[in-house]
Amino acid sequence: MDSTRSTKKGGGTVSKLLSDPKLYNNLQTATSELGLLMEDIRLNPKRYVHISIFGKKNKEYETPTKVETPISERISEQ
């Protein structure tokens, strides 16, 4: 039996990912947003990690205007 055919007929996660475009698009969006978050954490670590003995007022959040090349693409270019 062909494993691709059995996967498409099954009710598991892989089957749903292959046959449901909404699930695929949601996964793509989540992956993209996670990549943006990881880049922002790398570029602005103080925004996410606060260590203070006496307390400190938080700066207002600034939405990133420029998106750098993802780390995975920078590694593959080298």
Secondary structure by P-SEA (a helix, b strand, c coil): ccaaaaaaacccaaaaaaccaaaaaaaaaaaaaaaaaaaaaaacccccbbbbccbbbbccccccccccccaaaaaaac
